[in-house]
Amino acid sequence: MNHKRVERLMREHGIAGHSRRTRRRSLTRADRKAAPAPNLIKRDFTALAPGLRVADDITYVPTAEG
């Protein structure tokens, strides 16, 4: 069965899912009094108008090597 059929059947029978997971709390606490880190590489993300400057994050690059 695909998820759409399961969703429809659950809705028809008044069945709802339940999760026991609790929110994970962070083990560290941020120092609210600490000064922000300096901009050492002089990144400037300001733009004169919308769509003139684009920023992206490439933390994952798929490759054929696996």
KENU-60129 format. One record per residue: x, y, z negated of N, C-alpha, C in turn; residue in three letters. Coordinates in steps of 0.001 Angstrom, whole numbers, plus 500000, padded with zeros to 6 digits. Atoms other than C-alpha are relative to their C-alpha. Layout:
N
X,Y,Z,X,Y,Z,X,Y,Z,ALA
...
% end
This chain:
66
500841,498821,500000,500000,500000,500000,500887,501243,500000,MET
499223,498771,500047,501241,503487,500683,499475,500899,498890,ASN
500336,499146,501129,501112,506308,498166,498661,500709,500176,HIS
501285,499340,499781,498075,507941,499792,498835,499109,499589,LYS
501077,500927,500361,495942,504835,499346,499939,499820,498491,ARG
499953,500147,501458,497091,504365,495762,499418,501247,499340,VAL
500519,498750,500544,496354,508023,495069,498475,500060,500117,GLU
501443,499988,499781,492848,507691,496562,499291,499030,499062,ARG
500625,500991,500877,492056,504509,494631,500037,500435,498535,LEU
499909,499524,501384,493292,505976,491358,498993,501119,499750,MET
500946,498896,500137,491202,509102,491934,498572,499471,499928,ARG
501352,500568,499978,488080,507022,492737,499647,499308,498688,GLU
500250,500744,501230,488474,504957,489553,500319,500803,498744,HIS
499725,499148,501160,489458,507868,487308,501239,499601,499233,GLY
498752,500427,500637,492914,506470,486597,501031,501105,500169,ILE
498950,498987,499942,495715,508881,485737,501289,499410,499452,ALA
498705,500469,500464,499396,508249,485262,500372,500639,498669,GLY
499533,499479,501281,501125,508745,481920,501490,499719,499889,HIS
498566,500164,500142,504804,509277,481254,500394,500237,498554,SER
499535,499845,501381,506510,508820,477905,501250,500864,499917,ARG
498761,499224,500003,509525,510854,478952,499823,501316,499262,ARG
500000,498711,500671,510342,513788,476777,501013,500896,500693,THR
499058,499073,499371,512144,516893,477912,501381,499820,499398,ARG
498640,500166,500473,515878,516490,477673,500525,501336,499523,ARG
499448,498784,500559,517467,519050,475448,501471,500085,500319,ARG
498593,499783,499686,520794,520539,476300,500841,499766,498751,SER
499113,500258,501124,523709,519515,474123,500831,501223,499632,LEU
499241,498786,500273,525351,522929,474358,499067,501195,499986,THR
500783,498775,500073,524022,526363,473550,500837,501142,500544,ARG
499286,498861,499425,524941,529472,475487,500236,501056,498930,ALA
499682,498909,500904,526672,532246,473561,499407,501274,500574,ASP
500709,498839,499457,524299,535152,474078,500792,501283,499847,ARG
499193,498801,500219,526873,537665,472826,501222,500051,500916,LYS
498806,500059,499150,529588,536555,475265,499822,500886,501231,ALA
500013,499161,498802,530506,538861,478134,499881,499103,501236,ALA
500088,500810,498791,529608,537613,481628,501372,499829,500654,PRO
498722,500281,499345,532416,536071,483661,500280,501059,501066,ALA
499678,498985,498996,534264,538571,485860,499911,499442,501420,PRO
500107,500377,498594,533773,538501,489639,501403,500064,500618,ASN
498602,499999,499580,537348,537504,490504,500181,499958,501505,LEU
499829,500091,498550,536755,536789,494194,499187,501055,500739,ILE
500695,498831,499435,534724,539967,494755,498865,499631,500940,LYS
501162,500365,499197,531604,538276,496080,498978,501131,499958,ARG
500978,498928,499913,529064,540835,497267,498798,499484,500777,ASP
501184,500553,499368,525566,539566,497983,498948,501066,500285,PHE
500968,498943,499717,523900,542954,498442,499863,500178,501509,THR
500270,499790,498578,522292,543652,501810,499215,501298,500159,ALA
500706,498756,499741,521005,546876,503322,498534,499758,500341,LEU
501373,500351,499641,517874,545126,504602,499850,498480,499895,ALA
500201,501452,500073,516311,541652,504285,500486,499292,501268,PRO
499569,500812,498872,517863,538975,506501,501364,500366,500574,GLY
498699,499607,499460,521238,540696,507015,501148,499193,499416,LEU
498932,500758,500632,523274,538591,504615,499412,498705,499471,ARG
500504,501314,500393,522858,534867,503962,501052,499319,499136,VAL
499108,500769,500866,524349,532785,501153,499483,498572,499945,ALA
500399,501392,500025,524350,528992,500936,500898,499232,499051,ASP
499256,500857,500889,525553,526196,498701,500184,498657,500706,ASP
499743,501277,499321,527230,523152,500271,500650,499036,499017,ILE
499485,500943,500977,527635,520859,497296,499938,498569,500520,THR
500114,501347,499440,526661,517835,499396,500093,500115,501514,TYR
499826,500017,498549,527907,517272,502919,499963,498540,500436,VAL
500066,501394,499560,526744,514000,504503,501074,499686,501041,PRO
498978,500433,499040,529486,512134,506338,499720,498557,500415,THR
500163,501366,499527,529674,508891,508285,500815,499011,499178,ALA
499134,500872,500798,532239,507554,505806,499289,499389,498803,GLU
500742,500535,501133,529666,507006,503090,500539,500456,498757,GLY
% end
